[in-house]
Amino acid sequence: MKVRELIERVKLLSEISFELPNGEWVPAHFHITEMGVVNKYFVDCGGVQRQERMATFQLWVAQDVDHRLTPKKWLGIIELATQLYQLSEEERVVEYQMDTIGVFDLKWQDHHFRLCKKTTACLAEDACGIPAVKPRIRLSNLGNANACAPGSGCCE
């Protein structure tokens, strides 16, 4: 979700809720402690220089169970960060304290936000020699002998 999409969603809300990847909910008395931008400069394993610019915000749960962040207040935080750091088309990353600080993608689902697991991947598979993944076909699902004809891909 890009920053501009986040703003559009928050404008529609009467309350803010976040679902974790395991289906549990971030307690309603969460704080958004910061919103900013992260510039990441790196070299991938193929030697290609890359950079990413991501918007970030941090969810934190304190002991003040009466705290409730309103959409209007959060929108003010987002809009200030947008102005200060010229944010709009950046993908947004969410940090949330768990056993350690978890870093999540953000999706919109059924009128609430969902924190989604992030994954890693090789950015230079061709340079690393990582073989292409071949499709797995169960022989029992082939059905008939003609299904494994030359060029069908089942025997490659």
LUMVO-458604 format. One record per residue: residue number from 1; residue in one letter; y, x, z of N, C-alpha, C in turn. Coordinates in nm, 3 decimals, m for minus. Atoms other than C-alpha are relative to their C-alpha. Layout:
residues N
<NUM 'a' <Y X Z> <Y X Z> <Y X Z>>
...
***
This chain:
residues 156
<1 'm' <m0.118 0.084 0.000> <0.000 0.000 0.000> <0.124 0.089 0.000>>
<2 'k' <m0.125 m0.076 0.011> <0.336 0.137 m0.102> <0.104 m0.057 0.097>>
<3 'v' <m0.103 0.040 m0.096> <0.646 0.118 0.118> <0.065 m0.132 m0.041>>
<4 'r' <m0.066 0.124 0.043> <0.811 m0.152 m0.093> <m0.091 m0.121 0.021>>
<5 'e' <0.095 0.109 m0.026> <0.494 m0.366 m0.064> <m0.007 m0.032 0.149>>
<6 'l' <m0.001 0.020 m0.145> <0.494 m0.315 0.312> <0.121 m0.085 0.040>>
<7 'i' <m0.122 0.076 m0.030> <0.852 m0.444 0.329> <m0.018 m0.146 m0.041>>
<8 'e' <0.022 0.138 0.047> <0.759 m0.752 0.122> <m0.091 m0.077 0.093>>
<9 'r' <0.096 0.067 m0.090> <0.466 m0.833 0.353> <0.064 m0.029 0.136>>
<10 'v' <m0.060 0.019 m0.133> <0.659 m0.783 0.677> <0.102 m0.114 m0.002>>
<11 'k' <m0.099 0.108 0.011> <0.932 m1.021 0.554> <m0.064 m0.138 0.012>>
<12 'l' <0.070 0.128 m0.002> <0.670 m1.299 0.535> <m0.062 m0.033 0.136>>
<13 'l' <0.074 0.016 m0.125> <0.532 m1.253 0.887> <0.080 m0.069 0.111>>
<14 's' <m0.059 0.050 m0.125> <0.599 m1.446 1.206> <m0.049 0.085 0.118>>
<15 'e' <0.051 m0.096 m0.098> <0.387 m1.197 1.404> <m0.078 0.107 m0.075>>
<16 'i' <0.064 m0.115 0.064> <0.230 m0.859 1.329> <m0.136 0.024 0.066>>
<17 's' <0.132 m0.033 m0.054> <m0.140 m0.783 1.367> <m0.068 0.102 m0.091>>
<18 'f' <0.072 m0.105 0.071> <m0.360 m0.491 1.270> <m0.148 m0.007 0.038>>
<19 'e' <0.144 m0.002 m0.022> <m0.737 m0.500 1.228> <m0.051 0.141 m0.026>>
<20 'l' <0.060 m0.133 0.015> <m0.934 m0.178 1.274> <m0.121 m0.008 m0.094>>
<21 'p' <0.115 0.001 0.092> <m1.214 m0.073 1.036> <m0.127 m0.061 0.059>>
<22 'n' <0.120 0.055 m0.063> <m1.477 m0.182 1.290> <0.012 m0.149 0.031>>
<23 'g' <m0.019 0.142 m0.022> <m1.336 m0.538 1.301> <0.075 m0.034 0.128>>
<24 'e' <m0.079 0.024 m0.121> <m1.163 m0.498 1.638> <0.147 m0.003 m0.038>>
<25 'w' <m0.144 0.013 0.025> <m0.790 m0.564 1.668> <0.078 0.099 0.086>>
<26 'v' <m0.093 m0.080 m0.079> <m0.513 m0.330 1.777> <0.063 m0.098 0.099>>
<27 'p' <m0.059 0.093 m0.097> <m0.388 m0.487 2.103> <0.141 m0.042 m0.042>>
<28 'a' <m0.126 0.059 0.046> <m0.089 m0.714 2.041> <0.123 0.066 0.061>>
<29 'h' <m0.116 m0.064 m0.064> <0.132 m0.507 2.274> <0.022 0.144 m0.051>>
<30 'f' <m0.019 m0.132 0.060> <0.129 m0.204 2.039> <0.149 0.029 m0.021>>
<31 'h' <m0.133 m0.047 0.038> <0.441 m0.001 1.966> <m0.013 0.068 m0.136>>
<32 'i' <m0.009 m0.089 0.116> <0.541 0.155 1.636> <0.098 0.108 0.045>>
<33 't' <m0.080 m0.104 m0.065> <0.664 0.485 1.774> <0.082 0.082 m0.096>>
<34 'e' <m0.076 m0.080 0.097> <0.784 0.647 1.453> <m0.034 m0.047 m0.140>>
<35 'm' <0.024 0.020 0.142> <0.818 0.604 1.081> <0.072 0.112 m0.071>>
<36 'g' <m0.062 m0.112 0.069> <0.885 0.891 0.848> <m0.069 0.032 m0.130>>
<37 'v' <0.058 m0.047 0.125> <0.772 1.094 0.553> <m0.067 0.135 0.025>>
<38 'v' <0.073 m0.126 m0.009> <0.520 1.375 0.520> <m0.011 0.056 m0.141>>
<39 'n' <0.017 m0.071 0.126> <0.535 1.626 0.236> <m0.112 0.100 0.018>>
<40 'k' <0.116 m0.088 m0.011> <0.206 1.803 0.183> <m0.007 0.085 m0.127>>
<41 'y' <0.012 m0.094 0.110> <0.187 2.113 m0.037> <m0.131 0.074 0.020>>
<42 'f' <0.130 m0.062 m0.016> <m0.157 2.256 m0.106> <m0.053 0.050 m0.134>>
<43 'v' <0.072 m0.050 0.117> <m0.386 2.438 m0.347> <m0.141 m0.057 0.011>>
<44 'd' <0.137 0.053 m0.005> <m0.711 2.266 m0.438> <m0.099 0.113 m0.025>>
<45 'c' <0.104 m0.103 0.011> <m1.043 2.451 m0.462> <m0.012 0.055 m0.142>>
<46 'g' <m0.003 m0.052 0.136> <m0.986 2.496 m0.836> <0.122 0.086 m0.028>>
<47 'g' <m0.118 m0.085 0.014> <m0.662 2.687 m0.776> <0.124 m0.072 m0.051>>
<48 'v' <m0.114 0.077 0.049> <m0.428 2.404 m0.885> <0.092 m0.034 0.118>>
<49 'q' <m0.098 0.036 m0.102> <m0.111 2.366 m0.681> <0.029 m0.149 m0.009>>
<50 'r' <m0.025 0.143 m0.004> <m0.049 2.009 m0.571> <0.098 m0.031 0.112>>
<51 'q' <m0.082 0.047 m0.110> <0.186 1.811 m0.355> <m0.010 m0.151 0.008>>
<52 'e' <0.000 0.143 m0.026> <0.188 1.466 m0.199> <0.118 m0.031 0.090>>
<53 'r' <m0.106 0.050 m0.087> <0.470 1.270 m0.041> <m0.046 m0.137 0.048>>
<54 'm' <0.053 0.123 m0.057> <0.353 0.997 0.194> <0.094 m0.052 0.108>>
<55 'a' <m0.070 0.063 m0.112> <0.534 0.753 0.419> <m0.103 m0.014 0.112>>
<56 't' <0.092 0.008 m0.112> <0.383 0.743 0.766> <0.062 m0.080 0.113>>
<57 'f' <m0.045 0.057 m0.126> <0.407 0.533 1.076> <m0.113 0.008 0.101>>
<58 'q' <0.095 m0.023 m0.108> <0.237 0.560 1.411> <m0.006 m0.122 0.090>>
<59 'l' <0.025 0.107 m0.096> <0.083 0.282 1.620> <m0.043 0.061 0.131>>
<60 'w' <0.033 m0.050 m0.133> <0.060 0.340 1.993> <m0.011 m0.118 0.094>>
<61 'v' <0.019 0.107 m0.097> <m0.068 0.117 2.271> <0.028 0.057 0.139>>
<62 'a' <m0.037 m0.042 m0.136> <0.092 0.156 2.614> <m0.052 m0.104 0.100>>
<63 'q' <0.044 0.091 m0.105> <0.035 m0.023 2.943> <0.089 m0.123 0.015>>
<64 'd' <m0.091 0.114 m0.012> <0.327 m0.264 2.899> <m0.051 m0.116 m0.085>>
<65 'v' <0.069 0.105 0.075> <0.116 m0.562 2.794> <0.092 m0.114 m0.042>>
<66 'd' <m0.095 0.104 0.039> <0.423 m0.786 2.763> <0.078 0.038 m0.125>>
<67 'h' <m0.073 m0.046 0.118> <0.559 m0.579 2.474> <m0.054 m0.069 m0.125>>
<68 'r' <0.038 0.055 0.130> <0.555 m0.751 2.134> <0.106 0.041 m0.101>>
<69 'l' <m0.091 m0.040 0.105> <0.710 m0.598 1.826> <0.014 m0.116 m0.098>>
<70 't' <m0.022 0.110 0.094> <0.868 m0.864 1.607> <0.007 0.055 m0.142>>
<71 'p' <m0.015 m0.043 0.139> <0.858 m0.848 1.228> <0.144 0.043 m0.030>>
<72 'k' <m0.141 m0.035 0.025> <1.241 m0.841 1.228> <0.032 0.140 0.052>>
<73 'k' <m0.024 m0.133 m0.058> <1.251 m0.536 1.457> <m0.068 0.108 m0.084>>
<74 'w' <0.073 m0.098 0.080> <0.984 m0.356 1.254> <0.065 0.017 m0.137>>
<75 'l' <m0.068 m0.008 0.128> <1.162 m0.439 0.930> <0.124 0.088 0.011>>
<76 'g' <m0.116 m0.087 m0.021> <1.474 m0.273 1.074> <m0.039 0.147 0.003>>
<77 'i' <0.049 m0.138 m0.006> <1.273 0.043 1.148> <m0.037 0.049 m0.140>>
<78 'i' <0.043 m0.036 0.136> <1.121 0.045 0.799> <0.121 0.021 m0.090>>
<79 'e' <m0.118 m0.010 0.087> <1.455 m0.015 0.628> <0.084 0.123 0.033>>
<80 'l' <m0.074 m0.121 m0.037> <1.625 0.264 0.826> <m0.071 0.124 m0.054>>
<81 'a' <0.076 m0.114 0.054> <1.346 0.509 0.735> <0.010 0.005 m0.152>>
<82 't' <m0.012 0.008 0.145> <1.366 0.390 0.374> <0.133 0.059 m0.047>>
<83 'q' <m0.133 m0.053 0.035> <1.738 0.468 0.362> <0.010 0.149 0.028>>
<84 'l' <m0.012 m0.141 m0.040> <1.714 0.801 0.547> <m0.082 0.092 m0.090>>
<85 'y' <0.094 m0.087 0.071> <1.419 0.935 0.346> <m0.026 m0.043 m0.144>>
<86 'q' <0.014 0.050 0.137> <1.459 0.747 0.013> <m0.145 m0.038 m0.031>>
<87 'l' <0.138 0.045 0.016> <1.121 0.575 0.046> <m0.006 m0.128 m0.083>>
<88 's' <0.023 0.123 0.074> <0.992 0.311 m0.194> <m0.141 m0.003 m0.057>>
<89 'e' <0.128 0.000 0.072> <0.693 0.405 m0.408> <m0.106 0.087 0.067>>
<90 'e' <0.097 m0.084 m0.069> <0.523 0.635 m0.158> <m0.112 m0.086 0.058>>
<91 'e' <0.110 0.064 m0.072> <0.180 0.541 m0.034> <0.027 0.022 0.148>>
<92 'r' <m0.029 m0.005 m0.142> <0.187 0.478 0.336> <m0.127 0.031 0.077>>
<93 'v' <0.111 m0.042 m0.085> <m0.041 0.635 0.599> <0.031 m0.048 0.141>>
<94 'v' <m0.018 0.048 m0.137> <m0.096 0.494 0.948> <m0.077 0.091 0.094>>
<95 'e' <0.066 m0.076 m0.107> <m0.174 0.702 1.257> <m0.021 m0.094 0.117>>
<96 'y' <0.031 0.085 m0.115> <m0.345 0.532 1.551> <m0.084 0.081 0.097>>
<97 'q' <0.072 m0.076 m0.101> <m0.464 0.687 1.876> <m0.134 m0.063 0.030>>
<98 'm' <0.136 0.041 m0.035> <m0.839 0.661 1.921> <m0.055 0.112 0.088>>
<99 'd' <0.047 m0.119 m0.070> <m1.061 0.943 2.051> <0.092 0.118 m0.030>>
<100 't' <m0.102 m0.093 0.046> <m0.818 1.157 1.854> <0.093 m0.083 m0.087>>
<101 'i' <m0.089 0.079 0.086> <m0.535 1.054 1.626> <m0.075 m0.030 m0.129>>
<102 'g' <0.064 0.042 0.123> <m0.697 0.854 1.348> <0.105 m0.022 m0.108>>
<103 'v' <m0.090 0.019 0.113> <m0.536 0.847 1.004> <m0.065 m0.101 m0.094>>
<104 'f' <0.056 0.112 0.074> <m0.582 0.530 0.803> <0.087 m0.039 m0.119>>
<105 'd' <m0.071 0.070 0.106> <m0.488 0.362 0.478> <0.032 m0.139 0.054>>
<106 'l' <m0.040 0.133 m0.042> <m0.326 0.021 0.507> <m0.021 m0.099 m0.114>>
<107 'k' <0.023 0.107 0.098> <m0.437 m0.293 0.325> <0.052 m0.131 0.059>>
<108 'w' <m0.041 0.134 m0.039> <m0.315 m0.652 0.335> <m0.119 m0.093 m0.022>>
<109 'q' <0.117 0.086 0.011> <m0.587 m0.908 0.406> <0.020 m0.124 0.086>>
<110 'd' <m0.006 0.128 m0.074> <m0.564 m1.275 0.507> <0.115 m0.006 0.100>>
<111 'h' <m0.123 0.010 m0.081> <m0.207 m1.256 0.646> <0.005 0.097 0.117>>
<112 'h' <m0.011 m0.106 m0.100> <m0.263 m0.943 0.853> <m0.025 0.135 m0.069>>
<113 'f' <0.023 m0.134 0.052> <m0.279 m0.569 0.805> <m0.136 0.049 0.046>>
<114 'r' <0.131 m0.058 m0.034> <m0.611 m0.387 0.799> <0.010 0.151 m0.016>>
<115 'l' <0.007 m0.145 0.006> <m0.644 m0.019 0.883> <m0.135 0.036 m0.062>>
<116 'c' <0.121 m0.034 0.075> <m0.897 0.129 0.641> <m0.026 0.150 0.010>>
<117 'k' <0.038 m0.140 m0.010> <m1.087 0.453 0.669> <0.045 0.076 m0.124>>
<118 'k' <m0.034 m0.091 0.109> <m0.960 0.740 0.458> <m0.120 0.090 m0.025>>
<119 't' <0.109 m0.091 0.033> <m1.203 0.965 0.278> <0.055 0.123 m0.071>>
<120 't' <m0.037 m0.121 0.072> <m1.190 1.312 0.135> <m0.077 0.005 m0.131>>
<121 'a' <0.068 m0.019 0.127> <m1.290 1.419 m0.213> <0.044 0.133 m0.058>>
<122 'c' <m0.036 m0.121 0.072> <m1.295 1.730 m0.425> <0.095 m0.038 m0.112>>
<123 'l' <m0.098 0.028 0.105> <m0.991 1.734 m0.653> <m0.024 0.080 m0.127>>
<124 'a' <0.026 m0.085 0.117> <m1.135 1.993 m0.890> <m0.150 0.012 m0.024>>
<125 'e' <0.146 0.000 0.014> <m1.497 1.890 m0.937> <m0.047 0.082 m0.119>>
<126 'd' <0.040 m0.077 0.118> <m1.509 2.045 m1.284> <0.006 0.150 0.026>>
<127 'a' <m0.014 m0.143 m0.031> <m1.392 2.383 m1.147> <m0.099 0.045 0.106>>
<128 'c' <0.093 m0.034 m0.107> <m1.631 2.371 m0.851> <m0.146 m0.001 m0.044>>
<129 'g' <0.138 0.008 0.046> <m1.941 2.301 m1.055> <m0.077 m0.113 0.066>>
<130 'i' <0.068 0.114 m0.061> <m2.017 1.974 m0.876> <m0.060 m0.083 m0.114>>
<131 'p' <0.063 0.075 0.110> <m2.271 1.794 m1.096> <0.042 m0.146 0.001>>
<132 'a' <m0.031 0.142 0.010> <m2.195 1.446 m1.223> <m0.113 m0.079 0.066>>
<133 'v' <0.100 0.083 m0.067> <m2.374 1.174 m1.028> <m0.070 m0.084 m0.106>>
<134 'k' <0.079 0.078 0.094> <m2.655 1.027 m1.230> <m0.033 m0.135 0.063>>
<135 'p' <0.035 0.131 m0.057> <m2.727 0.656 m1.191> <m0.143 m0.001 0.048>>
<136 'r' <0.136 0.014 m0.054> <m3.029 0.576 m0.976> <m0.057 m0.133 m0.047>>
<137 'i' <0.065 0.120 0.051> <m3.269 0.330 m1.130> <m0.138 m0.008 0.065>>
<138 'r' <0.134 0.021 m0.057> <m3.570 0.185 m0.948> <m0.094 m0.038 m0.113>>
<139 'l' <0.097 0.028 0.105> <m3.870 0.191 m1.174> <m0.054 m0.142 0.012>>
<140 's' <0.052 0.136 m0.019> <m3.988 m0.137 m1.020> <0.095 m0.106 m0.055>>
<141 'n' <m0.097 0.096 0.053> <m3.669 m0.305 m1.148> <0.010 0.002 m0.151>>
<142 'l' <m0.009 m0.010 0.145> <m3.725 m0.205 m1.509> <m0.058 m0.122 m0.070>>
<143 'g' <0.054 0.124 0.056> <m3.938 m0.510 m1.579> <m0.099 0.017 m0.113>>
<144 'n' <0.094 m0.017 0.110> <m4.095 m0.405 m1.908> <0.004 0.143 m0.051>>
<145 'a' <0.013 m0.139 0.046> <m4.202 m0.088 m2.081> <0.109 0.039 m0.098>>
<146 'n' <m0.102 m0.031 0.098> <m3.933 m0.113 m2.349> <0.136 0.031 0.065>>
<147 'a' <m0.128 m0.020 m0.067> <m3.658 m0.090 m2.088> <0.033 0.149 0.010>>
<148 'c' <m0.027 m0.144 m0.012> <m3.698 0.289 m2.074> <m0.012 0.066 m0.137>>
<149 'a' <0.002 m0.052 0.137> <m3.635 0.355 m2.439> <0.089 0.123 m0.008>>
<150 'p' <m0.088 m0.117 0.017> <m3.482 0.681 m2.561> <0.145 m0.044 m0.011>>
<151 'g' <m0.142 0.031 0.002> <m3.108 0.676 m2.504> <0.042 m0.107 0.099>>
<152 's' <m0.035 0.105 m0.095> <m3.127 0.407 m2.235> <0.060 0.056 0.128>>
<153 'g' <m0.056 m0.062 m0.120> <m3.029 0.654 m1.963> <m0.093 0.002 0.119>>
<154 'c' <0.087 0.009 m0.117> <m3.324 0.583 m1.736> <m0.078 0.128 0.025>>
<155 'c' <0.083 m0.121 m0.017> <m3.500 0.915 m1.794> <0.083 0.128 m0.003>>
<156 'e' <m0.084 m0.119 0.011> <m3.204 1.152 m1.808> <0.021 0.064 0.134>>
***
